[in-house]
Amino acid sequence: MTNEELQTLIDDATYDYAMGEMEPAVAKLNQAAKAAPDSFAAWHALAEIHFSQRQLDDALQAAERAHGIDPKDLFINTTLSRIWMERGDKAMAEKYGAQAKMLSWKDQLKKPQEQADGIN
């Protein structure tokens, strides 16, 4: 599967999800994750859909796969924090919440320097 085909599949799954079609969305994302197991976008989208359906074990598994691919992503750390909070593990939720906050601060600190350097 090419990168373009993979992105189209993820986009189609996202559209299905937005239209309330959970089963086709999950099927497409599972296909994407199987075809490209290192696809952060596929795993993160799966985590979010499973979380929205209260399928916390599946959400956690997908989120951990995405985190393994890109542990410095602000959004996957936020997702993991939300999942752990719903699972009732406040310590783990705080761990990922703190990581997300630090990543957000880093991003905010970078932006003024980029603006000063003329990078938008």
Phi and psi in radians as a Rosetta constraint file:
Dihedral C 1 N 2 CA 2 C 2 CIRCULARHARMONIC -1.320 0.35
Dihedral N 2 CA 2 C 2 N 3 CIRCULARHARMONIC 2.873 0.35
Dihedral C 2 N 3 CA 3 C 3 CIRCULARHARMONIC -1.051 0.35
Dihedral N 3 CA 3 C 3 N 4 CIRCULARHARMONIC -0.664 0.35
Dihedral C 3 N 4 CA 4 C 4 CIRCULARHARMONIC -1.134 0.35
Dihedral N 4 CA 4 C 4 N 5 CIRCULARHARMONIC -0.760 0.35
Dihedral C 4 N 5 CA 5 C 5 CIRCULARHARMONIC -1.121 0.35
Dihedral N 5 CA 5 C 5 N 6 CIRCULARHARMONIC -0.706 0.35
Dihedral C 5 N 6 CA 6 C 6 CIRCULARHARMONIC -1.073 0.35
Dihedral N 6 CA 6 C 6 N 7 CIRCULARHARMONIC -0.824 0.35
Dihedral C 6 N 7 CA 7 C 7 CIRCULARHARMONIC -1.108 0.35
Dihedral N 7 CA 7 C 7 N 8 CIRCULARHARMONIC -0.680 0.35
Dihedral C 7 N 8 CA 8 C 8 CIRCULARHARMONIC -1.091 0.35
Dihedral N 8 CA 8 C 8 N 9 CIRCULARHARMONIC -0.725 0.35
Dihedral C 8 N 9 CA 9 C 9 CIRCULARHARMONIC -1.109 0.35
Dihedral N 9 CA 9 C 9 N 10 CIRCULARHARMONIC -0.764 0.35
Dihedral C 9 N 10 CA 10 C 10 CIRCULARHARMONIC -1.138 0.35
Dihedral N 10 CA 10 C 10 N 11 CIRCULARHARMONIC -0.736 0.35
Dihedral C 10 N 11 CA 11 C 11 CIRCULARHARMONIC -1.097 0.35
Dihedral N 11 CA 11 C 11 N 12 CIRCULARHARMONIC -0.737 0.35
Dihedral C 11 N 12 CA 12 C 12 CIRCULARHARMONIC -1.104 0.35
Dihedral N 12 CA 12 C 12 N 13 CIRCULARHARMONIC -0.701 0.35
Dihedral C 12 N 13 CA 13 C 13 CIRCULARHARMONIC -1.140 0.35
Dihedral N 13 CA 13 C 13 N 14 CIRCULARHARMONIC -0.699 0.35
Dihedral C 13 N 14 CA 14 C 14 CIRCULARHARMONIC -1.103 0.35
Dihedral N 14 CA 14 C 14 N 15 CIRCULARHARMONIC -0.714 0.35
Dihedral C 14 N 15 CA 15 C 15 CIRCULARHARMONIC -1.100 0.35
Dihedral N 15 CA 15 C 15 N 16 CIRCULARHARMONIC -0.804 0.35
Dihedral C 15 N 16 CA 16 C 16 CIRCULARHARMONIC -0.975 0.35
Dihedral N 16 CA 16 C 16 N 17 CIRCULARHARMONIC -0.806 0.35
Dihedral C 16 N 17 CA 17 C 17 CIRCULARHARMONIC -1.050 0.35
Dihedral N 17 CA 17 C 17 N 18 CIRCULARHARMONIC -0.795 0.35
Dihedral C 17 N 18 CA 18 C 18 CIRCULARHARMONIC -1.093 0.35
Dihedral N 18 CA 18 C 18 N 19 CIRCULARHARMONIC -0.500 0.35
Dihedral C 18 N 19 CA 19 C 19 CIRCULARHARMONIC -1.549 0.35
Dihedral N 19 CA 19 C 19 N 20 CIRCULARHARMONIC 0.061 0.35
Dihedral C 19 N 20 CA 20 C 20 CIRCULARHARMONIC 1.471 0.35
Dihedral N 20 CA 20 C 20 N 21 CIRCULARHARMONIC 0.216 0.35
Dihedral C 20 N 21 CA 21 C 21 CIRCULARHARMONIC -1.694 0.35
Dihedral N 21 CA 21 C 21 N 22 CIRCULARHARMONIC 1.434 0.35
Dihedral C 21 N 22 CA 22 C 22 CIRCULARHARMONIC -1.203 0.35
Dihedral N 22 CA 22 C 22 N 23 CIRCULARHARMONIC -0.810 0.35
Dihedral C 22 N 23 CA 23 C 23 CIRCULARHARMONIC -1.052 0.35
Dihedral N 23 CA 23 C 23 N 24 CIRCULARHARMONIC -0.848 0.35
Dihedral C 23 N 24 CA 24 C 24 CIRCULARHARMONIC -1.109 0.35
Dihedral N 24 CA 24 C 24 N 25 CIRCULARHARMONIC -0.615 0.35
Dihedral C 24 N 25 CA 25 C 25 CIRCULARHARMONIC -1.098 0.35
Dihedral N 25 CA 25 C 25 N 26 CIRCULARHARMONIC -0.835 0.35
Dihedral C 25 N 26 CA 26 C 26 CIRCULARHARMONIC -1.138 0.35
Dihedral N 26 CA 26 C 26 N 27 CIRCULARHARMONIC -0.715 0.35
Dihedral C 26 N 27 CA 27 C 27 CIRCULARHARMONIC -1.061 0.35
Dihedral N 27 CA 27 C 27 N 28 CIRCULARHARMONIC -0.765 0.35
Dihedral C 27 N 28 CA 28 C 28 CIRCULARHARMONIC -1.160 0.35
Dihedral N 28 CA 28 C 28 N 29 CIRCULARHARMONIC -0.706 0.35
Dihedral C 28 N 29 CA 29 C 29 CIRCULARHARMONIC -1.212 0.35
Dihedral N 29 CA 29 C 29 N 30 CIRCULARHARMONIC -0.626 0.35
Dihedral C 29 N 30 CA 30 C 30 CIRCULARHARMONIC -1.111 0.35
Dihedral N 30 CA 30 C 30 N 31 CIRCULARHARMONIC -0.691 0.35
Dihedral C 30 N 31 CA 31 C 31 CIRCULARHARMONIC -1.094 0.35
Dihedral N 31 CA 31 C 31 N 32 CIRCULARHARMONIC -0.762 0.35
Dihedral C 31 N 32 CA 32 C 32 CIRCULARHARMONIC -1.116 0.35
Dihedral N 32 CA 32 C 32 N 33 CIRCULARHARMONIC -0.766 0.35
Dihedral C 32 N 33 CA 33 C 33 CIRCULARHARMONIC -1.162 0.35
Dihedral N 33 CA 33 C 33 N 34 CIRCULARHARMONIC -0.611 0.35
Dihedral C 33 N 34 CA 34 C 34 CIRCULARHARMONIC -1.214 0.35
Dihedral N 34 CA 34 C 34 N 35 CIRCULARHARMONIC -0.730 0.35
Dihedral C 34 N 35 CA 35 C 35 CIRCULARHARMONIC -1.248 0.35
Dihedral N 35 CA 35 C 35 N 36 CIRCULARHARMONIC -0.562 0.35
Dihedral C 35 N 36 CA 36 C 36 CIRCULARHARMONIC -2.405 0.35
Dihedral N 36 CA 36 C 36 N 37 CIRCULARHARMONIC 1.381 0.35
Dihedral C 36 N 37 CA 37 C 37 CIRCULARHARMONIC -1.082 0.35
Dihedral N 37 CA 37 C 37 N 38 CIRCULARHARMONIC -0.208 0.35
Dihedral C 37 N 38 CA 38 C 38 CIRCULARHARMONIC -1.762 0.35
Dihedral N 38 CA 38 C 38 N 39 CIRCULARHARMONIC 0.311 0.35
Dihedral C 38 N 39 CA 39 C 39 CIRCULARHARMONIC -1.465 0.35
Dihedral N 39 CA 39 C 39 N 40 CIRCULARHARMONIC 1.783 0.35
Dihedral C 39 N 40 CA 40 C 40 CIRCULARHARMONIC -0.982 0.35
Dihedral N 40 CA 40 C 40 N 41 CIRCULARHARMONIC -0.792 0.35
Dihedral C 40 N 41 CA 41 C 41 CIRCULARHARMONIC -1.054 0.35
Dihedral N 41 CA 41 C 41 N 42 CIRCULARHARMONIC -0.716 0.35
Dihedral C 41 N 42 CA 42 C 42 CIRCULARHARMONIC -1.137 0.35
Dihedral N 42 CA 42 C 42 N 43 CIRCULARHARMONIC -0.821 0.35
Dihedral C 42 N 43 CA 43 C 43 CIRCULARHARMONIC -1.154 0.35
Dihedral N 43 CA 43 C 43 N 44 CIRCULARHARMONIC -0.708 0.35
Dihedral C 43 N 44 CA 44 C 44 CIRCULARHARMONIC -1.159 0.35
Dihedral N 44 CA 44 C 44 N 45 CIRCULARHARMONIC -0.744 0.35
Dihedral C 44 N 45 CA 45 C 45 CIRCULARHARMONIC -1.081 0.35
Dihedral N 45 CA 45 C 45 N 46 CIRCULARHARMONIC -0.726 0.35
Dihedral C 45 N 46 CA 46 C 46 CIRCULARHARMONIC -1.045 0.35
Dihedral N 46 CA 46 C 46 N 47 CIRCULARHARMONIC -0.750 0.35
Dihedral C 46 N 47 CA 47 C 47 CIRCULARHARMONIC -1.045 0.35
Dihedral N 47 CA 47 C 47 N 48 CIRCULARHARMONIC -0.783 0.35
Dihedral C 47 N 48 CA 48 C 48 CIRCULARHARMONIC -1.152 0.35
Dihedral N 48 CA 48 C 48 N 49 CIRCULARHARMONIC -0.731 0.35
Dihedral C 48 N 49 CA 49 C 49 CIRCULARHARMONIC -1.162 0.35
Dihedral N 49 CA 49 C 49 N 50 CIRCULARHARMONIC -0.802 0.35
Dihedral C 49 N 50 CA 50 C 50 CIRCULARHARMONIC -1.067 0.35
Dihedral N 50 CA 50 C 50 N 51 CIRCULARHARMONIC -0.695 0.35
Dihedral C 50 N 51 CA 51 C 51 CIRCULARHARMONIC -1.082 0.35
Dihedral N 51 CA 51 C 51 N 52 CIRCULARHARMONIC -0.765 0.35
Dihedral C 51 N 52 CA 52 C 52 CIRCULARHARMONIC -1.119 0.35
Dihedral N 52 CA 52 C 52 N 53 CIRCULARHARMONIC -0.431 0.35
Dihedral C 52 N 53 CA 53 C 53 CIRCULARHARMONIC -1.660 0.35
Dihedral N 53 CA 53 C 53 N 54 CIRCULARHARMONIC 0.121 0.35
Dihedral C 53 N 54 CA 54 C 54 CIRCULARHARMONIC 1.120 0.35
Dihedral N 54 CA 54 C 54 N 55 CIRCULARHARMONIC 0.435 0.35
Dihedral C 54 N 55 CA 55 C 55 CIRCULARHARMONIC -1.635 0.35
Dihedral N 55 CA 55 C 55 N 56 CIRCULARHARMONIC 1.322 0.35
Dihedral C 55 N 56 CA 56 C 56 CIRCULARHARMONIC -1.176 0.35
Dihedral N 56 CA 56 C 56 N 57 CIRCULARHARMONIC -0.622 0.35
Dihedral C 56 N 57 CA 57 C 57 CIRCULARHARMONIC -1.128 0.35
Dihedral N 57 CA 57 C 57 N 58 CIRCULARHARMONIC -0.791 0.35
Dihedral C 57 N 58 CA 58 C 58 CIRCULARHARMONIC -1.155 0.35
Dihedral N 58 CA 58 C 58 N 59 CIRCULARHARMONIC -0.681 0.35
Dihedral C 58 N 59 CA 59 C 59 CIRCULARHARMONIC -1.073 0.35
Dihedral N 59 CA 59 C 59 N 60 CIRCULARHARMONIC -0.777 0.35
Dihedral C 59 N 60 CA 60 C 60 CIRCULARHARMONIC -1.122 0.35
Dihedral N 60 CA 60 C 60 N 61 CIRCULARHARMONIC -0.765 0.35
Dihedral C 60 N 61 CA 61 C 61 CIRCULARHARMONIC -1.055 0.35
Dihedral N 61 CA 61 C 61 N 62 CIRCULARHARMONIC -0.812 0.35
Dihedral C 61 N 62 CA 62 C 62 CIRCULARHARMONIC -1.161 0.35
Dihedral N 62 CA 62 C 62 N 63 CIRCULARHARMONIC -0.726 0.35
Dihedral C 62 N 63 CA 63 C 63 CIRCULARHARMONIC -1.118 0.35
Dihedral N 63 CA 63 C 63 N 64 CIRCULARHARMONIC -0.692 0.35
Dihedral C 63 N 64 CA 64 C 64 CIRCULARHARMONIC -1.147 0.35
Dihedral N 64 CA 64 C 64 N 65 CIRCULARHARMONIC -0.615 0.35
Dihedral C 64 N 65 CA 65 C 65 CIRCULARHARMONIC -1.133 0.35
Dihedral N 65 CA 65 C 65 N 66 CIRCULARHARMONIC -0.779 0.35
Dihedral C 65 N 66 CA 66 C 66 CIRCULARHARMONIC -1.102 0.35
Dihedral N 66 CA 66 C 66 N 67 CIRCULARHARMONIC -0.745 0.35
Dihedral C 66 N 67 CA 67 C 67 CIRCULARHARMONIC -1.098 0.35
Dihedral N 67 CA 67 C 67 N 68 CIRCULARHARMONIC -0.641 0.35
Dihedral C 67 N 68 CA 68 C 68 CIRCULARHARMONIC -1.115 0.35
Dihedral N 68 CA 68 C 68 N 69 CIRCULARHARMONIC -0.495 0.35
Dihedral C 68 N 69 CA 69 C 69 CIRCULARHARMONIC -1.412 0.35
Dihedral N 69 CA 69 C 69 N 70 CIRCULARHARMONIC -0.738 0.35
Dihedral C 69 N 70 CA 70 C 70 CIRCULARHARMONIC -2.487 0.35
Dihedral N 70 CA 70 C 70 N 71 CIRCULARHARMONIC 1.413 0.35
Dihedral C 70 N 71 CA 71 C 71 CIRCULARHARMONIC -1.195 0.35
Dihedral N 71 CA 71 C 71 N 72 CIRCULARHARMONIC -0.218 0.35
Dihedral C 71 N 72 CA 72 C 72 CIRCULARHARMONIC -1.715 0.35
Dihedral N 72 CA 72 C 72 N 73 CIRCULARHARMONIC 0.237 0.35
Dihedral C 72 N 73 CA 73 C 73 CIRCULARHARMONIC -1.440 0.35
Dihedral N 73 CA 73 C 73 N 74 CIRCULARHARMONIC 2.186 0.35
Dihedral C 73 N 74 CA 74 C 74 CIRCULARHARMONIC -0.987 0.35
Dihedral N 74 CA 74 C 74 N 75 CIRCULARHARMONIC -0.788 0.35
Dihedral C 74 N 75 CA 75 C 75 CIRCULARHARMONIC -1.255 0.35
Dihedral N 75 CA 75 C 75 N 76 CIRCULARHARMONIC -0.632 0.35
Dihedral C 75 N 76 CA 76 C 76 CIRCULARHARMONIC -1.230 0.35
Dihedral N 76 CA 76 C 76 N 77 CIRCULARHARMONIC -0.575 0.35
Dihedral C 76 N 77 CA 77 C 77 CIRCULARHARMONIC -1.162 0.35
Dihedral N 77 CA 77 C 77 N 78 CIRCULARHARMONIC -0.666 0.35
Dihedral C 77 N 78 CA 78 C 78 CIRCULARHARMONIC -1.137 0.35
Dihedral N 78 CA 78 C 78 N 79 CIRCULARHARMONIC -0.756 0.35
Dihedral C 78 N 79 CA 79 C 79 CIRCULARHARMONIC -1.042 0.35
Dihedral N 79 CA 79 C 79 N 80 CIRCULARHARMONIC -0.807 0.35
Dihedral C 79 N 80 CA 80 C 80 CIRCULARHARMONIC -1.088 0.35
Dihedral N 80 CA 80 C 80 N 81 CIRCULARHARMONIC -0.680 0.35
Dihedral C 80 N 81 CA 81 C 81 CIRCULARHARMONIC -1.061 0.35
Dihedral N 81 CA 81 C 81 N 82 CIRCULARHARMONIC -0.789 0.35
Dihedral C 81 N 82 CA 82 C 82 CIRCULARHARMONIC -1.118 0.35
Dihedral N 82 CA 82 C 82 N 83 CIRCULARHARMONIC -0.726 0.35
Dihedral C 82 N 83 CA 83 C 83 CIRCULARHARMONIC -1.106 0.35
Dihedral N 83 CA 83 C 83 N 84 CIRCULARHARMONIC -0.843 0.35
Dihedral C 83 N 84 CA 84 C 84 CIRCULARHARMONIC -1.115 0.35
Dihedral N 84 CA 84 C 84 N 85 CIRCULARHARMONIC -0.621 0.35
Dihedral C 84 N 85 CA 85 C 85 CIRCULARHARMONIC -1.110 0.35
Dihedral N 85 CA 85 C 85 N 86 CIRCULARHARMONIC -0.758 0.35
Dihedral C 85 N 86 CA 86 C 86 CIRCULARHARMONIC -1.164 0.35
Dihedral N 86 CA 86 C 86 N 87 CIRCULARHARMONIC -0.512 0.35
Dihedral C 86 N 87 CA 87 C 87 CIRCULARHARMONIC -1.385 0.35
Dihedral N 87 CA 87 C 87 N 88 CIRCULARHARMONIC -0.141 0.35
Dihedral C 87 N 88 CA 88 C 88 CIRCULARHARMONIC 1.568 0.35
Dihedral N 88 CA 88 C 88 N 89 CIRCULARHARMONIC 0.246 0.35
Dihedral C 88 N 89 CA 89 C 89 CIRCULARHARMONIC -1.853 0.35
Dihedral N 89 CA 89 C 89 N 90 CIRCULARHARMONIC 1.546 0.35
Dihedral C 89 N 90 CA 90 C 90 CIRCULARHARMONIC -1.094 0.35
Dihedral N 90 CA 90 C 90 N 91 CIRCULARHARMONIC -0.657 0.35
Dihedral C 90 N 91 CA 91 C 91 CIRCULARHARMONIC -1.091 0.35
Dihedral N 91 CA 91 C 91 N 92 CIRCULARHARMONIC -0.790 0.35
Dihedral C 91 N 92 CA 92 C 92 CIRCULARHARMONIC -1.192 0.35
Dihedral N 92 CA 92 C 92 N 93 CIRCULARHARMONIC -0.678 0.35
Dihedral C 92 N 93 CA 93 C 93 CIRCULARHARMONIC -1.052 0.35
Dihedral N 93 CA 93 C 93 N 94 CIRCULARHARMONIC -0.760 0.35
Dihedral C 93 N 94 CA 94 C 94 CIRCULARHARMONIC -1.175 0.35
Dihedral N 94 CA 94 C 94 N 95 CIRCULARHARMONIC -0.631 0.35
Dihedral C 94 N 95 CA 95 C 95 CIRCULARHARMONIC -1.026 0.35
Dihedral N 95 CA 95 C 95 N 96 CIRCULARHARMONIC -0.889 0.35
Dihedral C 95 N 96 CA 96 C 96 CIRCULARHARMONIC -1.286 0.35
Dihedral N 96 CA 96 C 96 N 97 CIRCULARHARMONIC -0.555 0.35
Dihedral C 96 N 97 CA 97 C 97 CIRCULARHARMONIC -1.116 0.35
Dihedral N 97 CA 97 C 97 N 98 CIRCULARHARMONIC -0.729 0.35
Dihedral C 97 N 98 CA 98 C 98 CIRCULARHARMONIC -1.143 0.35
Dihedral N 98 CA 98 C 98 N 99 CIRCULARHARMONIC -0.699 0.35
Dihedral C 98 N 99 CA 99 C 99 CIRCULARHARMONIC -1.088 0.35
Dihedral N 99 CA 99 C 99 N 100 CIRCULARHARMONIC -0.749 0.35
Dihedral C 99 N 100 CA 100 C 100 CIRCULARHARMONIC -1.098 0.35
Dihedral N 100 CA 100 C 100 N 101 CIRCULARHARMONIC -0.724 0.35
Dihedral C 100 N 101 CA 101 C 101 CIRCULARHARMONIC -1.115 0.35
Dihedral N 101 CA 101 C 101 N 102 CIRCULARHARMONIC -0.746 0.35
Dihedral C 101 N 102 CA 102 C 102 CIRCULARHARMONIC -1.101 0.35
Dihedral N 102 CA 102 C 102 N 103 CIRCULARHARMONIC -0.720 0.35
Dihedral C 102 N 103 CA 103 C 103 CIRCULARHARMONIC -1.133 0.35
Dihedral N 103 CA 103 C 103 N 104 CIRCULARHARMONIC -0.647 0.35
Dihedral C 103 N 104 CA 104 C 104 CIRCULARHARMONIC -1.135 0.35
Dihedral N 104 CA 104 C 104 N 105 CIRCULARHARMONIC -0.757 0.35
Dihedral C 104 N 105 CA 105 C 105 CIRCULARHARMONIC -1.094 0.35
Dihedral N 105 CA 105 C 105 N 106 CIRCULARHARMONIC -0.757 0.35
Dihedral C 105 N 106 CA 106 C 106 CIRCULARHARMONIC -1.004 0.35
Dihedral N 106 CA 106 C 106 N 107 CIRCULARHARMONIC -0.769 0.35
Dihedral C 106 N 107 CA 107 C 107 CIRCULARHARMONIC -1.115 0.35
Dihedral N 107 CA 107 C 107 N 108 CIRCULARHARMONIC -0.728 0.35
Dihedral C 107 N 108 CA 108 C 108 CIRCULARHARMONIC -1.138 0.35
Dihedral N 108 CA 108 C 108 N 109 CIRCULARHARMONIC -0.665 0.35
Dihedral C 108 N 109 CA 109 C 109 CIRCULARHARMONIC -1.207 0.35
Dihedral N 109 CA 109 C 109 N 110 CIRCULARHARMONIC -0.561 0.35
Dihedral C 109 N 110 CA 110 C 110 CIRCULARHARMONIC -1.243 0.35
Dihedral N 110 CA 110 C 110 N 111 CIRCULARHARMONIC -0.654 0.35
Dihedral C 110 N 111 CA 111 C 111 CIRCULARHARMONIC -1.063 0.35
Dihedral N 111 CA 111 C 111 N 112 CIRCULARHARMONIC -0.790 0.35
Dihedral C 111 N 112 CA 112 C 112 CIRCULARHARMONIC -1.057 0.35
Dihedral N 112 CA 112 C 112 N 113 CIRCULARHARMONIC -0.640 0.35
Dihedral C 112 N 113 CA 113 C 113 CIRCULARHARMONIC -1.189 0.35
Dihedral N 113 CA 113 C 113 N 114 CIRCULARHARMONIC -0.704 0.35
Dihedral C 113 N 114 CA 114 C 114 CIRCULARHARMONIC -1.106 0.35
Dihedral N 114 CA 114 C 114 N 115 CIRCULARHARMONIC -0.700 0.35
Dihedral C 114 N 115 CA 115 C 115 CIRCULARHARMONIC -1.151 0.35
Dihedral N 115 CA 115 C 115 N 116 CIRCULARHARMONIC -0.680 0.35
Dihedral C 115 N 116 CA 116 C 116 CIRCULARHARMONIC -1.153 0.35
Dihedral N 116 CA 116 C 116 N 117 CIRCULARHARMONIC -0.559 0.35
Dihedral C 116 N 117 CA 117 C 117 CIRCULARHARMONIC -1.469 0.35
Dihedral N 117 CA 117 C 117 N 118 CIRCULARHARMONIC -0.055 0.35
Dihedral C 117 N 118 CA 118 C 118 CIRCULARHARMONIC 1.453 0.35
Dihedral N 118 CA 118 C 118 N 119 CIRCULARHARMONIC 0.329 0.35
Dihedral C 118 N 119 CA 119 C 119 CIRCULARHARMONIC -1.729 0.35
Dihedral N 119 CA 119 C 119 N 120 CIRCULARHARMONIC 2.172 0.35
